[in-house]
Amino acid sequence: MARDLNAEPALPTDEIQGDILAGLIKQNEHLLFFKISDVKRFKTFLHSLHLTSVDETLAQEEMITKSKNGTRRKLLPTPGLNIAFTFSGLTVLGVRNIDAAAAQAFIEGMGKRGEKMTDPPTSSWSILRPDANLHGVFIVTGASSAEIADVISLRLAPPSENGWMLLHTEEGQVRPAPVAGHEHFGYADGVSQPGVKGRTTANVALTPTASGAKPSEGQKGQDLLWPGEFVFGYPGQNPKAASLEVKGDVKEAPSPFMKNGAYLVFRRLAQKVPEFNRSVKLAAQSITGTANPMNPDLLGAQMVGRWKSGAAMIKAPLGDNPAIADGTPDVNDFEFDDDRQGFKCPFAAHIRKAYPRDDVPGNPNAKSKKEIDAAEAFTQSHRMLRRGIAFGPEVTEQEALNEQSAGGALSRGLLFKCYITSIENQFEFVQQSWANNGQFSQPESGIDPIIGQSHETHRFFAGAAPKSQTAADKPQLELESFVNLEGGAYFFAPSIKKLHEIV
């Protein structure tokens, strides 16, 4: 059966901010966290502020595609600007009719919710400690840092005349070739994103179905989800449905002002790369006496669930395979249905924790299609649109030799961002109930070794046994934490139309 685009909702993609449903195109990204210093001036400034819509972002993508020269792409100008507000910021702007029960996590803020997610105390954060004066963030993107400066100069400056004051800046950048698109541990990042059902203002699919993909997919293995998971005012997923294709209820906005907008979660995650490499090396050396080969590259891939190329362990359990790596049509064309025992890809691997696909939690022997489809429908109701970017310099030779991060100006990691319509049911659920849970998806599997948070200095991780397929051969490891939360906040990104109409 062909995809019925007319059955999918029409989306006002000229009004929805571009980073939400398309992802602003970027080589560089600056996050300018601000305070509203003069409400009247700021509202006047908002009325004429040129924010980048989904339509504009898609047009930039098309321009880049058409400019291809062989396998190389020209570096074209792609200026982008979006904005999001804290609950305190919306209050200052006079947005007061927000349903407190529906927006509880947003109102409380990340700092107060941190204990639920085993986050470090806010007293240890180096940025964005809870502060009622933090009112919002400008998301500025471009093909270069010079282009970002142009956007700031042409659209945001001068702050005082436009009613805002800069509190803090975070600067991210795509890592240099040939590791562009990889995070600092070296693994391809942002490989698996959900597709989104719906039509743009041009009446074409927001996420087109690629050649070779099923009608329910965008790219092969990329399930199409109802847009209410990511923007308010549209049908979302039904977690109790018999299959993921079933349309759920409309995700109503907690306030009329919030329709066609989305929550934005931001977290600065510092990565201790030399320590990660040392720990993986020593752990691999400690695994002896089994029929399964082990080396640092293989163990690191088991921890992530993918090789550094992006190739999934489930389809390449013993060695990397460029044919299914990032950038190929088959990079996400897999499920976990033929690895119910976690012999190829560990249950606690990062990609299996964050997106367990067709796993059936608590039942490694699941075979019933009905049970598997129902589990998949539940899983798809917890997805996020991730928009992160790396920050900080490359690891120096001296850090590598010392096997220790130098810190300070050499700090590095990920500026994590995601867009959702339920902070509790999407971001917090995945972090708390999946990543941090040593019993998910199967008992005694361990916590996510990449993003899992724990108050313990060492975290249990059960590896895989891809060659012997023997449970007794699975490595039983105690790993340190290599990713530290250094601060973050919850924001809301309104529609462009609502911002221009604010009084």
C-alpha positions in Angstrom: 0.0 0.0 0.0 1.4 3.4 -1.0 1.7 6.2 1.5 -1.4 8.4 1.6 -0.1 11.9 2.1 -3.6 13.3 2.2 -4.2 11.4 5.4 -1.4 13.3 7.1 -1.9 16.8 8.7 -1.0 20.0 6.9 1.6 21.8 8.9 2.2 25.6 8.8 5.9 25.2 8.2 6.2 28.9 7.4 5.2 29.6 11.1 7.1 26.8 12.9 10.7 27.5 13.9 13.1 25.7 11.6 15.2 23.9 14.3 12.2 22.0 15.5 11.0 19.9 12.5 13.9 20.4 10.1 17.0 21.2 12.1 18.8 24.5 11.3 21.7 23.9 8.9 25.0 24.5 10.7 28.7 24.2 10.8 28.8 26.5 13.8 26.1 27.3 16.4 26.1 29.9 19.2 23.6 29.8 22.0 23.0 33.2 23.5 21.3 33.0 26.8 19.6 36.2 27.7 17.5 38.3 30.2 14.7 40.5 29.1 15.8 43.9 30.4 13.1 46.1 28.9 9.8 44.4 28.2 8.3 47.1 26.0 11.4 47.3 23.8 11.8 43.6 23.6 8.2 43.1 22.5 8.7 45.7 19.8 11.9 43.9 18.8 10.1 40.6 18.5 7.4 41.9 16.2 9.9 42.4 13.4 12.5 39.8 14.3 13.5 37.6 11.3 13.3 34.0 12.6 14.2 31.0 10.4 11.2 28.9 9.6 10.9 25.2 8.6 10.2 26.4 5.0 13.3 28.5 4.9 15.4 25.7 6.3 14.1 23.2 3.7 14.9 25.8 1.0 18.4 26.0 2.3 18.7 22.2 2.2 17.5 22.2 -1.4 20.0 24.9 -2.4 22.8 22.8 -0.9 21.7 19.7 -2.7 21.5 21.4 -6.1 25.0 22.9 -5.6 26.7 19.5 -5.3 29.9 19.2 -7.3 30.5 15.5 -7.7 30.6 14.1 -4.1 31.6 17.5 -2.6 29.3 20.2 -1.5 30.0 23.9 -1.8 30.0 25.8 1.5 26.9 28.0 1.0 25.5 30.7 3.3 22.9 29.2 5.6 22.2 31.8 8.3 19.7 30.7 10.9 18.1 32.2 14.0 15.5 30.7 16.4 14.4 31.7 19.9 13.1 29.9 22.9 12.0 31.0 26.4 12.0 29.7 30.0 8.8 29.7 31.9 10.2 32.8 33.7 10.7 34.5 30.3 7.1 33.8 29.2 5.9 35.2 32.4 7.8 38.4 31.9 6.3 38.6 28.4 2.8 38.3 29.9 2.0 34.7 28.8 0.1 33.6 32.0 -2.7 31.3 30.9 -0.5 28.1 30.9 -2.1 25.0 32.3 0.2 24.3 35.3 -0.6 20.6 35.4 0.1 20.1 31.7 3.3 22.0 31.9 4.6 21.0 35.3 8.2 20.0 34.3 8.6 23.1 32.2 7.4 25.4 35.0 9.6 23.7 37.6 12.7 23.7 35.4 15.5 21.2 34.9 17.2 22.1 38.2 14.3 21.1 40.4 13.7 18.0 38.3 17.3 16.8 38.4 16.9 14.4 41.3 14.4 12.4 39.3 17.1 11.9 36.6 20.0 11.3 39.1 21.6 14.5 37.8 24.5 16.1 39.7 23.3 18.8 42.1 22.9 22.3 40.6 25.6 23.6 43.0 28.1 21.7 40.9 27.0 23.1 37.6 29.4 25.4 35.8 26.7 27.0 33.7 23.0 27.9 33.8 22.3 27.2 37.5 18.6 27.9 38.2 18.1 31.6 37.9 14.8 33.5 37.5 16.7 36.0 35.4 17.3 33.5 32.6 14.5 34.3 30.3 15.5 32.7 27.0 18.0 31.7 24.4 18.8 32.8 20.9 19.9 29.9 18.7 22.2 31.3 16.0 23.6 29.0 13.3 25.6 29.4 10.1 28.2 28.0 7.7 31.0 29.8 9.7 31.6 31.8 12.8 31.7 34.9 10.6 28.2 34.2 9.3 27.0 33.8 12.9 28.5 37.2 13.7 26.6 38.6 10.7 23.3 37.2 12.0 24.0 38.7 15.5 24.9 42.1 14.0 22.0 42.2 11.5 19.2 40.7 13.6 20.0 40.9 17.3 22.2 43.9 18.0 22.3 46.2 19.9 21.0 44.3 22.9 20.1 47.3 25.1 18.1 49.0 22.3 16.2 45.7 21.7 15.4 45.2 25.4 17.7 42.2 26.2 20.9 41.5 28.0 23.4 38.7 27.4 23.9 36.4 30.3 26.0 33.5 28.9 27.1 32.1 25.5 27.8 28.5 24.4 29.7 27.9 21.1 29.4 24.7 19.2 31.0 23.6 15.9 31.0 20.6 13.7 34.3 18.7 14.1 36.8 18.9 11.3 36.9 16.5 8.4 37.1 13.5 8.2 35.3 13.3 11.6 32.6 15.8 10.8 29.3 14.6 12.2 31.1 12.6 14.9 31.0 13.4 18.6 34.3 13.7 20.6 34.5 10.0 21.5 34.6 9.4 17.7 31.2 7.9 17.0 28.9 9.2 14.3 26.2 11.3 16.0 22.6 12.0 15.2 22.4 9.0 13.0 18.9 7.9 14.0 16.2 10.5 13.9 12.5 9.8 13.7 10.7 10.8 10.5 7.7 13.1 10.8 4.3 12.7 9.2 2.8 15.8 7.7 2.7 18.1 4.7 4.5 21.4 4.3 3.0 24.6 3.0 4.1 23.4 -0.5 1.9 20.4 0.1 4.8 17.9 -0.1 5.9 15.5 2.6 7.9 17.0 5.4 9.8 13.7 5.5 9.7 12.1 2.0 9.7 8.3 1.7 13.0 7.3 0.1 13.4 4.7 -2.6 13.4 1.2 -1.1 11.7 2.3 2.1 8.3 1.2 3.3 5.3 3.6 3.0 5.5 3.9 6.8 9.1 5.1 6.7 11.2 8.1 5.5 14.6 6.5 5.0 14.8 2.7 5.4 14.4 1.9 9.0 13.2 5.5 9.9 9.6 5.2 11.1 7.3 8.1 10.4 5.7 9.4 13.6 2.7 11.7 14.1 3.9 15.3 14.4 2.2 15.9 17.8 5.2 14.2 19.4 7.3 17.2 18.4 5.0 20.2 17.9 1.8 21.1 19.7 -1.7 21.0 18.1 -1.4 17.8 16.1 -2.1 14.0 16.6 0.7 12.2 18.4 1.6 8.5 18.8 -0.7 6.2 20.7 1.4 4.3 23.3 -1.4 1.7 23.8 -2.0 1.0 20.1 -1.6 -2.3 18.4 1.1 -0.8 16.1 3.1 2.4 15.8 1.1 3.6 12.7 -2.1 4.1 14.7 -2.8 7.8 15.2 -3.1 9.0 18.7 -4.9 11.9 20.3 -4.1 15.5 19.5 -1.3 16.9 21.7 -3.0 20.0 22.9 -0.9 23.0 23.9 -0.9 23.9 27.6 -1.8 27.5 26.4 -3.2 28.8 23.1 0.1 30.7 22.8 2.0 27.4 22.6 0.3 25.9 19.5 2.7 25.2 16.7 5.6 25.4 19.2 7.6 22.8 21.1 9.6 22.4 24.3 13.4 22.6 24.0 15.7 20.7 26.4 19.3 21.9 26.6 22.1 20.2 28.4 25.8 20.8 28.3 27.5 17.4 28.5 31.3 17.4 29.0 33.1 14.4 27.6 36.3 13.0 29.1 37.8 11.6 26.0 41.3 10.4 27.1 39.8 8.8 30.2 37.1 7.1 28.1 39.8 5.7 25.8 42.0 4.5 28.7 39.0 2.8 30.4 37.9 1.1 27.2 41.4 -0.1 26.6 41.9 -1.5 30.1 38.5 -3.1 30.2 39.1 -4.8 26.9 42.4 -6.2 28.2 40.6 -7.6 31.2 38.2 -9.7 29.2 39.9 -13.1 28.9 38.9 -16.7 28.9 36.0 -16.6 26.4 35.6 -17.6 22.8 34.8 -14.0 21.9 37.5 -11.8 20.5 37.8 -8.5 22.3 39.7 -5.3 21.6 39.1 -1.6 22.5 37.4 -0.8 19.2 35.0 -3.7 19.6 34.2 -2.9 23.2 33.7 0.8 22.5 31.3 -0.2 19.7 29.4 -2.4 22.1 29.1 0.4 24.6 27.6 2.7 21.9 25.8 0.1 19.8 27.5 1.3 16.6 31.0 1.4 15.2 32.6 4.8 14.9 31.4 4.8 11.2 27.8 4.6 12.3 27.4 0.9 11.3 25.1 -0.8 13.8 26.4 -3.7 15.9 23.3 -5.6 15.3 24.3 -6.0 11.6 28.1 -6.0 12.1 28.7 -7.7 15.5 32.4 -8.5 15.0 33.8 -5.8 12.7 32.9 -2.4 11.1 31.1 -2.4 7.8 31.3 0.8 5.7 28.5 -0.5 3.5 26.0 0.2 6.3 27.7 3.2 7.8 26.5 6.8 8.3 25.5 8.3 4.9 24.4 5.0 3.4 20.7 4.1 2.8 21.0 1.1 5.2 22.5 2.8 8.3 19.1 2.5 10.2 17.6 -0.5 8.4 17.6 -2.8 11.4 15.6 -3.9 14.4 16.6 -6.0 17.4 14.3 -8.8 16.6 17.0 -11.3 15.8 19.0 -10.4 18.9 16.5 -11.0 21.7 19.3 -12.3 24.0 21.6 -9.3 23.5 24.4 -11.4 22.0 25.2 -9.0 19.1 24.3 -5.6 20.7 24.2 -5.3 24.5 20.9 -4.4 26.1 22.7 -1.4 27.8 24.3 -0.1 24.6 23.6 3.6 24.1 21.5 3.2 21.0 19.5 0.3 22.5 18.8 2.3 25.7 17.8 5.5 23.9 15.7 3.8 21.2 15.0 0.1 21.9 13.2 -0.3 18.6 11.2 -3.6 18.7 12.6 -4.8 22.0 10.0 -6.2 24.4 11.2 -5.1 27.9 11.3 -8.0 30.4 10.7 -10.7 27.8 13.9 -11.7 25.8 11.9 -14.7 24.4 9.2 -12.6 22.8 8.0 -14.0 19.5 4.4 -12.9 19.2 4.0 -10.3 16.5 1.1 -8.8 18.5 3.3 -8.4 21.6 6.3 -7.0 19.6 4.1 -4.5 17.6 2.5 -3.2 20.9 5.9 -2.8 22.5 7.1 -0.8 19.4 4.0 1.5 19.6 4.9 2.2 23.2 8.6 2.9 22.3 7.7 5.3 19.6 5.8 7.5 22.0 9.0 8.5 23.7 11.1 9.7 20.7 12.8 13.1 20.4 14.1 15.3 17.6 17.8 15.8 18.6 19.7 18.9 17.4 23.0 18.7 19.3 26.4 19.9 18.2 30.0 19.3 19.5 31.8 22.0 21.5 35.4 22.4 22.4 38.8 21.7 20.7 40.1 18.4 19.5 42.1 16.2 22.0 45.7 17.3 22.1 48.6 14.9 21.8 49.7 15.7 25.3 46.2 14.8 26.7 46.4 11.6 24.8 49.8 10.7 26.2 48.8 11.6 29.7 45.4 9.8 29.3 43.8 12.7 31.1 41.7 15.7 30.0 43.4 19.0 30.7 40.1 20.8 31.4 39.7 24.6 31.2 39.9 25.9 27.7 40.4 22.3 26.5 37.0 21.2 27.8 34.9 19.5 25.1 31.7 17.6 24.7 28.2 17.9 23.4 25.7 20.8 23.5 22.6 18.5 23.6 19.3 19.9 22.3 16.0 18.1 21.6 12.5 19.2 20.7 9.4 17.5 22.2 5.8 18.1 23.4 6.2 16.3 26.7 9.3 16.8 28.9 8.1 14.2 31.3 7.1 11.5 28.8 9.9 12.0 26.3 13.2 13.4 27.6 12.8 12.6 31.3 11.3 9.2 30.7 14.2 8.2 28.3 16.8 9.5 30.7 15.3 8.1 33.9 13.5 4.9 32.9 15.7 3.7 30.1 19.3 5.2 30.2 19.7 5.3 34.0 17.9 2.0 34.6 20.2 -1.0 35.1 17.2 -3.3 34.6 16.1 -2.0 31.3 15.4 -3.6 28.9 16.4 -6.8 30.5 17.4 -7.6 34.2 21.0 -6.9 35.1 21.9 -5.3 31.8 23.4 -2.2 33.2 23.0 1.5 32.6 23.8 3.5 29.5 27.6 3.8 29.5 27.4 7.1 27.5 24.6 9.3 28.9 23.5 7.3 31.9 23.6 9.2 35.2 24.3 7.6 38.5 25.6 8.7 41.9 27.9 5.7 41.9 31.5 6.2 40.7 31.3 2.9 38.8 28.4 1.6 36.8 27.6 -2.0 35.8 27.6 -2.8 32.1 26.9 -6.2 30.6 28.5 -6.6 27.2 27.7 -9.0 24.3 29.1 -12.3 23.2 28.7 -12.1 19.4 30.8 -15.1 18.4 30.0 -17.8 21.0 26.4 -16.7 21.5 26.8 -17.9 25.1 25.3 -15.9 28.0 28.1 -16.9 30.3 30.6 -15.2 28.0 29.1 -11.7 28.2 31.6 -9.3 29.8 30.5 -8.1 33.3 32.2 -4.7 33.6 32.2 -1.8 36.1 32.8 1.4 34.1 33.4 5.0 35.3 31.4 8.0 34.1 32.9 9.7 31.1 30.1 12.2 30.4 29.3 14.9 33.0 26.3 17.2 33.0 27.5 20.8 33.5 24.2 22.6 33.3 21.0 23.0 31.3 17.5 24.3 31.2 14.0 23.7 29.8 12.7 26.2 27.2 9.7 26.6 25.0 10.1 27.6 21.3 6.9 29.4 20.2 5.6 29.7 16.6 6.9 32.7 14.6 3.4 34.0 14.1 2.6 33.9 17.9 5.8 35.8 18.6 5.0 38.5 16.1 1.5 38.9 17.5 2.6 39.2 21.2 1.3 42.4 22.8 
